[in-house]
Amino acid sequence: MKGFKMYNQIQQLKELGFTRSQAAKQLCINRETVTRYWNITADEFEAQLYSINREQLLSKYEETITAWLLQYPTMTAAQVCDWLKEHYKEDITERTVSRYVKTLREKYHLKKSNHPRDYEAVEELPMGQQLQVDFGEKWMQSINGQRIKVRFAAFVLAHSRYKWAYFQTRPFTTSDLVRNCHECFRYIGGMPLELVFDQDSIVSVSENFGDIIHTFEFEKLRQECKFKVYLCRGSDPESKGKN
């Protein structure tokens, strides 16, 4: 007996004055199951059911996620969630991924490494050496009082911290990034030797043991402008080294 039918029958028996033990015997289910759903609302039950279904969906990525956890022992569930969204466009929550990652760690005896990261001062780069690019989003209020989500791309010169940014209301595409790069180069009056990005899906298609495969349009830009590209690990902004 599964799903909402079971939950509904438990609630009906509760309203009729049955005890939890009586309801369990009546429905031929475990008393613990009755207890689990005895005092939750229909909305809470639906949320639990949705979460279970999402965890079952994640099972098709079991081999991939396990490989990530083996290769990166310090990887967090939040990073796994971000990588799944970036590479597979899955609509999942961090809480669901966290439960599934915990299950995989127990199943394959994968202990999470908690070695603290070593920090050290980073030498200042020469002028024109490096430009860092970050993407973000923020909810803002429009002139008519409505809330809208604004996306932005921020460009920061590593030496001077000189900044340039572009804002729009739709998600960024590779074409947007290419256009923004050209506009930024014109604005700052030159082009850096190296661009630094997170592993975003509009920059790279995939990573195969360190070999980065860029998206087609971005690779065309890189070859045209002949700059170097450094991709930080996804969801790891500290690896950029500068603020």
CYANA upper distance limits for C-alpha pairs under 8 A (distance plus 0.5 A):
  1 MET  CA      5 LYS  CA      8.11
  1 MET  CA      6 MET  CA      6.48
  2 LYS  CA      6 MET  CA      6.19
  3 GLY  CA      7 TYR  CA      7.29
  3 GLY  CA     49 LEU  CA      7.91
  4 PHE  CA      8 ASN  CA      6.43
  4 PHE  CA     45 PHE  CA      8.45
  4 PHE  CA     46 GLU  CA      8.48
  5 LYS  CA      9 GLN  CA      6.72
  6 MET  CA     10 ILE  CA      6.77
  7 TYR  CA     11 GLN  CA      6.84
  7 TYR  CA     37 TYR  CA      7.02
  7 TYR  CA     45 PHE  CA      8.28
  8 ASN  CA     12 GLN  CA      6.72
  9 GLN  CA     13 LEU  CA      6.75
 10 ILE  CA     14 LYS  CA      6.72
 10 ILE  CA     23 ALA  CA      7.10
 10 ILE  CA     34 VAL  CA      7.19
 10 ILE  CA     37 TYR  CA      8.03
 10 ILE  CA     38 TRP  CA      7.45
 11 GLN  CA     15 GLU  CA      6.74
 11 GLN  CA     38 TRP  CA      7.33
 12 GLN  CA     16 LEU  CA      6.82
 13 LEU  CA     17 GLY  CA      7.01
 13 LEU  CA     18 PHE  CA      5.96
 13 LEU  CA     23 ALA  CA      6.73
 14 LYS  CA     18 PHE  CA      5.77
 14 LYS  CA     19 THR  CA      7.30
 14 LYS  CA     20 ARG  CA      8.12
 14 LYS  CA     23 ALA  CA      8.06
 14 LYS  CA     38 TRP  CA      8.15
 18 PHE  CA     22 GLN  CA      6.36
 18 PHE  CA     23 ALA  CA      6.57
 19 THR  CA     23 ALA  CA      6.62
 20 ARG  CA     24 ALA  CA      6.66
 20 ARG  CA     31 ARG  CA      7.09
 20 ARG  CA     34 VAL  CA      6.76
 20 ARG  CA     35 THR  CA      7.23
 20 ARG  CA     38 TRP  CA      8.28
 21 SER  CA     25 LYS  CA      6.84
 21 SER  CA     31 ARG  CA      6.45
 22 GLN  CA     26 GLN  CA      6.55
 23 ALA  CA     27 LEU  CA      6.60
 23 ALA  CA     31 ARG  CA      8.43
 23 ALA  CA     34 VAL  CA      7.74
 24 ALA  CA     28 CYS  CA      6.18
 24 ALA  CA     29 ILE  CA      5.59
 24 ALA  CA     30 ASN  CA      6.36
 24 ALA  CA     31 ARG  CA      5.61
 24 ALA  CA     34 VAL  CA      6.73
 25 LYS  CA     29 ILE  CA      7.15
 29 ILE  CA     33 THR  CA      7.45
 29 ILE  CA     34 VAL  CA      8.10
 30 ASN  CA     34 VAL  CA      7.30
 31 ARG  CA     35 THR  CA      6.74
 32 GLU  CA     36 ARG  CA      6.61
 33 THR  CA     37 TYR  CA      7.18
 34 VAL  CA     38 TRP  CA      6.26
 35 THR  CA     39 ASN  CA      8.18
 36 ARG  CA     40 ILE  CA      8.49
 37 TYR  CA     45 PHE  CA      7.92
 40 ILE  CA     44 GLU  CA      6.45
 40 ILE  CA     45 PHE  CA      7.03
 41 THR  CA     45 PHE  CA      6.76
 42 ALA  CA     46 GLU  CA      6.66
 43 ASP  CA     47 ALA  CA      6.74
 44 GLU  CA     48 GLN  CA      6.78
 45 PHE  CA     49 LEU  CA      6.66
 46 GLU  CA     50 TYR  CA      6.57
 47 ALA  CA     51 SER  CA      6.71
 48 GLN  CA     52 ILE  CA      6.80
 49 LEU  CA     53 ASN  CA      6.76
 50 TYR  CA     54 ARG  CA      6.71
 51 SER  CA     55 GLU  CA      6.77
 51 SER  CA     96 THR  CA      6.74
 52 ILE  CA     56 GLN  CA      6.81
 53 ASN  CA     57 LEU  CA      6.76
 54 ARG  CA     58 LEU  CA      6.88
 54 ARG  CA     92 ILE  CA      7.51
 54 ARG  CA     96 THR  CA      7.49
 55 GLU  CA     59 SER  CA      7.28
 55 GLU  CA     96 THR  CA      6.80
 55 GLU  CA     97 VAL  CA      7.79
 55 GLU  CA     99 ARG  CA      8.45
 55 GLU  CA    100 TYR  CA      6.75
 58 LEU  CA     62 GLU  CA      7.28
 58 LEU  CA     97 VAL  CA      8.41
 58 LEU  CA    100 TYR  CA      8.04
 61 TYR  CA     65 ILE  CA      6.52
 62 GLU  CA     66 THR  CA      6.48
 62 GLU  CA    104 LEU  CA      8.27
 63 GLU  CA     67 ALA  CA      6.69
 64 THR  CA     68 TRP  CA      6.89
 65 ILE  CA     69 LEU  CA      6.76
 65 ILE  CA     80 VAL  CA      7.72
 65 ILE  CA    101 VAL  CA      8.43
 66 THR  CA     70 LEU  CA      6.67
 66 THR  CA    104 LEU  CA      7.52
 67 ALA  CA     71 GLN  CA      6.61
 68 TRP  CA     72 TYR  CA      6.35
 68 TRP  CA     75 MET  CA      8.31
 69 LEU  CA     73 PRO  CA      5.96
 69 LEU  CA     74 THR  CA      8.29
 69 LEU  CA     75 MET  CA      6.82
 69 LEU  CA    110 LEU  CA      7.93
 70 LEU  CA    110 LEU  CA      7.82
 73 PRO  CA    110 LEU  CA      8.47
 73 PRO  CA    111 LYS  CA      7.89
 73 PRO  CA    112 LYS  CA      5.95
 73 PRO  CA    113 SER  CA      5.73
 74 THR  CA    112 LYS  CA      6.26
 74 THR  CA    113 SER  CA      5.34
 74 THR  CA    114 ASN  CA      6.67
 74 THR  CA    115 HIS  CA      8.04
 75 MET  CA     79 GLN  CA      6.92
 75 MET  CA     80 VAL  CA      7.78
 75 MET  CA    112 LYS  CA      8.02
 76 THR  CA     80 VAL  CA      6.97
 77 ALA  CA     81 CYS  CA      6.62
 77 ALA  CA     94 GLU  CA      7.48
 77 ALA  CA     97 VAL  CA      6.70
 77 ALA  CA     98 SER  CA      5.46
 77 ALA  CA    101 VAL  CA      6.80
 78 ALA  CA     82 ASP  CA      6.77
 78 ALA  CA     94 GLU  CA      6.33
 78 ALA  CA     97 VAL  CA      8.18
 78 ALA  CA     98 SER  CA      7.79
 79 GLN  CA     83 TRP  CA      6.64
 79 GLN  CA    234 GLY  CA      7.74
 79 GLN  CA    235 SER  CA      6.35
 80 VAL  CA     84 LEU  CA      6.70
 80 VAL  CA     97 VAL  CA      7.85
 81 CYS  CA     85 LYS  CA      6.81
 81 CYS  CA     92 ILE  CA      7.92
 81 CYS  CA     93 THR  CA      7.81
 81 CYS  CA     94 GLU  CA      6.27
 81 CYS  CA     97 VAL  CA      6.49
 82 ASP  CA     86 GLU  CA      6.59
 82 ASP  CA    234 GLY  CA      8.08
 82 ASP  CA    235 SER  CA      7.33
 83 TRP  CA     87 HIS  CA      6.41
 83 TRP  CA     88 TYR  CA      8.40
 83 TRP  CA    234 GLY  CA      7.49
 84 LEU  CA     88 TYR  CA      5.81
 84 LEU  CA     89 LYS  CA      7.08
 84 LEU  CA     90 GLU  CA      6.75
 85 LYS  CA     89 LYS  CA      4.89
 85 LYS  CA     90 GLU  CA      5.52
 85 LYS  CA     91 ASP  CA      7.43
 85 LYS  CA     92 ILE  CA      8.19
 86 GLU  CA    200 ASP  CA      7.32
 86 GLU  CA    201 SER  CA      6.29
 87 HIS  CA    201 SER  CA      7.30
 87 HIS  CA    205 VAL  CA      8.27
 87 HIS  CA    206 SER  CA      7.95
 92 ILE  CA     96 THR  CA      7.38
 92 ILE  CA     97 VAL  CA      7.84
 93 THR  CA     97 VAL  CA      6.99
 94 GLU  CA     98 SER  CA      6.47
 95 ARG  CA     99 ARG  CA      6.94
 96 THR  CA    100 TYR  CA      6.92
 97 VAL  CA    101 VAL  CA      6.47
 98 SER  CA    102 LYS  CA      6.66
 99 ARG  CA    103 THR  CA      6.84
100 TYR  CA    104 LEU  CA      6.84
101 VAL  CA    105 ARG  CA      6.67
102 LYS  CA    106 GLU  CA      6.82
103 THR  CA    107 LYS  CA      6.55
104 LEU  CA    108 TYR  CA      6.50
104 LEU  CA    109 HIS  CA      8.37
104 LEU  CA    110 LEU  CA      8.07
105 ARG  CA    109 HIS  CA      5.81
105 ARG  CA    110 LEU  CA      4.95
105 ARG  CA    111 LYS  CA      6.97
105 ARG  CA    112 LYS  CA      8.46
106 GLU  CA    110 LEU  CA      7.14
122 VAL  CA    241 GLY  CA      7.30
122 VAL  CA    242 LYS  CA      8.20
124 GLU  CA    158 ALA  CA      8.45
124 GLU  CA    159 HIS  CA      6.89
125 LEU  CA    129 GLN  CA      6.85
125 LEU  CA    130 GLN  CA      7.92
125 LEU  CA    158 ALA  CA      7.33
125 LEU  CA    159 HIS  CA      6.18
126 PRO  CA    159 HIS  CA      6.78
127 MET  CA    158 ALA  CA      8.43
127 MET  CA    159 HIS  CA      6.04
127 MET  CA    160 SER  CA      7.87
128 GLY  CA    157 LEU  CA      8.04
128 GLY  CA    159 HIS  CA      8.02
128 GLY  CA    191 MET  CA      7.63
128 GLY  CA    192 PRO  CA      5.26
128 GLY  CA    193 LEU  CA      7.05
129 GLN  CA    158 ALA  CA      8.08
129 GLN  CA    159 HIS  CA      8.28
129 GLN  CA    192 PRO  CA      5.84
129 GLN  CA    193 LEU  CA      5.56
129 GLN  CA    194 GLU  CA      6.61
130 GLN  CA    157 LEU  CA      6.67
130 GLN  CA    158 ALA  CA      6.00
130 GLN  CA    159 HIS  CA      8.06
130 GLN  CA    192 PRO  CA      5.99
130 GLN  CA    193 LEU  CA      6.54
130 GLN  CA    194 GLU  CA      5.25
130 GLN  CA    195 LEU  CA      6.28
130 GLN  CA    196 VAL  CA      7.75
131 LEU  CA    155 PHE  CA      7.09
131 LEU  CA    156 VAL  CA      6.08
131 LEU  CA    157 LEU  CA      5.02
131 LEU  CA    158 ALA  CA      6.20
131 LEU  CA    192 PRO  CA      6.69
131 LEU  CA    194 GLU  CA      6.81
131 LEU  CA    195 LEU  CA      5.41
131 LEU  CA    196 VAL  CA      6.70
132 GLN  CA    155 PHE  CA      6.16
132 GLN  CA    156 VAL  CA      5.63
132 GLN  CA    157 LEU  CA      6.84
132 GLN  CA    158 ALA  CA      7.18
132 GLN  CA    195 LEU  CA      6.29
132 GLN  CA    196 VAL  CA      5.13
132 GLN  CA    197 PHE  CA      6.90
133 VAL  CA    153 ALA  CA      7.41
133 VAL  CA    154 ALA  CA      6.15
133 VAL  CA    155 PHE  CA      5.14
133 VAL  CA    156 VAL  CA      7.05
133 VAL  CA    195 LEU  CA      7.64
133 VAL  CA    196 VAL  CA      6.47
133 VAL  CA    197 PHE  CA      5.89
133 VAL  CA    198 ASP  CA      8.43
134 ASP  CA    153 ALA  CA      6.23
134 ASP  CA    154 ALA  CA      5.74
134 ASP  CA    155 PHE  CA      7.20
134 ASP  CA    197 PHE  CA      7.03
134 ASP  CA    198 ASP  CA      7.66
135 PHE  CA    151 ARG  CA      7.96
135 PHE  CA    152 PHE  CA      6.26
135 PHE  CA    153 ALA  CA      5.07
135 PHE  CA    154 ALA  CA      6.84
136 GLY  CA    151 ARG  CA      6.32
136 GLY  CA    152 PHE  CA      5.91
136 GLY  CA    153 ALA  CA      7.08
137 GLU  CA    149 LYS  CA      7.20
137 GLU  CA    150 VAL  CA      6.00
137 GLU  CA    151 ARG  CA      4.74
137 GLU  CA    152 PHE  CA      6.50
138 LYS  CA    149 LYS  CA      6.12
138 LYS  CA    150 VAL  CA      5.84
138 LYS  CA    151 ARG  CA      7.07
139 TRP  CA    147 ARG  CA      6.89
139 TRP  CA    148 ILE  CA      6.07
139 TRP  CA    149 LYS  CA      4.85
139 TRP  CA    150 VAL  CA      6.59
140 MET  CA    147 ARG  CA      6.04
140 MET  CA    148 ILE  CA      5.94
140 MET  CA    149 LYS  CA      6.68
140 MET  CA    150 VAL  CA      7.28
141 GLN  CA    145 GLY  CA      6.21
141 GLN  CA    146 GLN  CA      6.03
141 GLN  CA    147 ARG  CA      5.07
141 GLN  CA    148 ILE  CA      6.65
142 SER  CA    146 GLN  CA      5.84
142 SER  CA    147 ARG  CA      6.70
142 SER  CA    148 ILE  CA      7.16
148 ILE  CA    169 THR  CA      8.03
149 LYS  CA    169 THR  CA      6.69
150 VAL  CA    167 PHE  CA      7.17
150 VAL  CA    168 GLN  CA      6.31
150 VAL  CA    169 THR  CA      5.19
150 VAL  CA    170 ARG  CA      7.83
151 ARG  CA    167 PHE  CA      6.21
151 ARG  CA    168 GLN  CA      5.85
151 ARG  CA    169 THR  CA      6.20
151 ARG  CA    170 ARG  CA      7.10
151 ARG  CA    171 PRO  CA      6.94
151 ARG  CA    172 PHE  CA      7.96
152 PHE  CA    165 ALA  CA      7.31
152 PHE  CA    166 TYR  CA      5.99
152 PHE  CA    167 PHE  CA      4.85
152 PHE  CA    168 GLN  CA      6.81
153 ALA  CA    165 ALA  CA      6.06
153 ALA  CA    166 TYR  CA      5.86
153 ALA  CA    167 PHE  CA      7.17
154 ALA  CA    163 LYS  CA      7.65
154 ALA  CA    164 TRP  CA      6.54
154 ALA  CA    165 ALA  CA      4.88
154 ALA  CA    166 TYR  CA      7.21
155 PHE  CA    163 LYS  CA      6.14
155 PHE  CA    164 TRP  CA      5.65
155 PHE  CA    165 ALA  CA      6.43
155 PHE  CA    184 CYS  CA      8.12
156 VAL  CA    161 ARG  CA      6.02
156 VAL  CA    162 TYR  CA      6.14
156 VAL  CA    163 LYS  CA      5.08
156 VAL  CA    164 TRP  CA      7.14
157 LEU  CA    161 ARG  CA      5.38
157 LEU  CA    162 TYR  CA      5.76
157 LEU  CA    163 LYS  CA      7.07
158 ALA  CA    162 TYR  CA      8.38
158 ALA  CA    242 LYS  CA      7.82
164 TRP  CA    184 CYS  CA      7.06
166 TYR  CA    180 ASN  CA      7.69
172 PHE  CA    176 ASP  CA      6.38
172 PHE  CA    177 LEU  CA      7.51
172 PHE  CA    202 ILE  CA      8.28
173 THR  CA    177 LEU  CA      6.94
173 THR  CA    202 ILE  CA      6.43
174 THR  CA    178 VAL  CA      6.73
174 THR  CA    202 ILE  CA      5.31
174 THR  CA    203 VAL  CA      7.24
174 THR  CA    215 THR  CA      8.12
174 THR  CA    217 GLU  CA      6.96
174 THR  CA    218 PHE  CA      7.01
175 SER  CA    179 ARG  CA      6.73
175 SER  CA    217 GLU  CA      7.37
176 ASP  CA    180 ASN  CA      6.51
177 LEU  CA    181 CYS  CA      6.57
177 LEU  CA    202 ILE  CA      8.36
178 VAL  CA    182 HIS  CA      7.03
178 VAL  CA    217 GLU  CA      8.01
178 VAL  CA    218 PHE  CA      7.08
178 VAL  CA    221 LEU  CA      7.16
179 ARG  CA    183 GLU  CA      6.79
180 ASN  CA    184 CYS  CA      6.47
181 CYS  CA    185 PHE  CA      6.63
182 HIS  CA    186 ARG  CA      6.78
183 GLU  CA    187 TYR  CA      6.67
184 CYS  CA    188 ILE  CA      6.69
185 PHE  CA    189 GLY  CA      6.37
185 PHE  CA    190 GLY  CA      5.71
185 PHE  CA    191 MET  CA      5.85
186 ARG  CA    190 GLY  CA      6.96
192 PRO  CA    227 PHE  CA      7.60
193 LEU  CA    227 PHE  CA      5.59
193 LEU  CA    228 LYS  CA      6.66
194 GLU  CA    227 PHE  CA      5.86
194 GLU  CA    228 LYS  CA      4.97
194 GLU  CA    229 VAL  CA      6.13
194 GLU  CA    230 TYR  CA      7.69
195 LEU  CA    227 PHE  CA      7.60
195 LEU  CA    228 LYS  CA      6.79
195 LEU  CA    229 VAL  CA      5.53
195 LEU  CA    230 TYR  CA      6.73
196 VAL  CA    229 VAL  CA      6.51
196 VAL  CA    230 TYR  CA      5.28
196 VAL  CA    231 LEU  CA      6.38
196 VAL  CA    232 CYS  CA      7.78
196 VAL  CA    240 LYS  CA      8.04
197 PHE  CA    203 VAL  CA      8.44
197 PHE  CA    229 VAL  CA      8.15
197 PHE  CA    230 TYR  CA      6.86
197 PHE  CA    231 LEU  CA      5.44
197 PHE  CA    232 CYS  CA      6.61
198 ASP  CA    231 LEU  CA      5.87
198 ASP  CA    232 CYS  CA      5.29
198 ASP  CA    233 ARG  CA      6.73
198 ASP  CA    234 GLY  CA      5.97
198 ASP  CA    235 SER  CA      7.76
198 ASP  CA    236 ASP  CA      8.28
198 ASP  CA    237 PRO  CA      7.94
199 GLN  CA    203 VAL  CA      7.43
199 GLN  CA    204 SER  CA      6.92
199 GLN  CA    231 LEU  CA      6.15
199 GLN  CA    232 CYS  CA      6.59
199 GLN  CA    233 ARG  CA      6.54
199 GLN  CA    234 GLY  CA      5.34
200 ASP  CA    204 SER  CA      6.69
200 ASP  CA    234 GLY  CA      7.71
201 SER  CA    205 VAL  CA      6.37
201 SER  CA    206 SER  CA      8.42
201 SER  CA    215 THR  CA      8.38
202 ILE  CA    215 THR  CA      7.00
202 ILE  CA    218 PHE  CA      8.32
203 VAL  CA    214 HIS  CA      6.24
203 VAL  CA    215 THR  CA      6.12
203 VAL  CA    218 PHE  CA      6.63
204 SER  CA    212 ILE  CA      7.20
204 SER  CA    213 ILE  CA      6.06
204 SER  CA    214 HIS  CA      4.48
204 SER  CA    215 THR  CA      5.62
205 VAL  CA    212 ILE  CA      8.32
205 VAL  CA    213 ILE  CA      6.04
205 VAL  CA    214 HIS  CA      5.99
205 VAL  CA    215 THR  CA      5.88
206 SER  CA    212 ILE  CA      6.77
206 SER  CA    213 ILE  CA      6.02
206 SER  CA    214 HIS  CA      7.92
207 GLU  CA    211 ASP  CA      6.06
207 GLU  CA    212 ILE  CA      5.24
207 GLU  CA    213 ILE  CA      6.77
208 ASN  CA    212 ILE  CA      7.12
214 HIS  CA    218 PHE  CA      6.92
214 HIS  CA    219 GLU  CA      6.15
215 THR  CA    219 GLU  CA      6.54
216 PHE  CA    220 LYS  CA      6.84
217 GLU  CA    221 LEU  CA      6.95
218 PHE  CA    222 ARG  CA      6.69
219 GLU  CA    223 GLN  CA      6.66
220 LYS  CA    224 GLU  CA      6.55
221 LEU  CA    225 CYS  CA      6.50
221 LEU  CA    226 LYS  CA      8.50
222 ARG  CA    226 LYS  CA      5.90
222 ARG  CA    227 PHE  CA      6.41
222 ARG  CA    228 LYS  CA      7.92
222 ARG  CA    229 VAL  CA      8.38
223 GLN  CA    227 PHE  CA      8.08
232 CYS  CA    236 ASP  CA      7.54
232 CYS  CA    237 PRO  CA      7.95
232 CYS  CA    239 SER  CA      6.65
232 CYS  CA    240 LYS  CA      6.99
233 ARG  CA    237 PRO  CA      8.37
233 ARG  CA    239 SER  CA      7.67
238 GLU  CA    242 LYS  CA      8.18
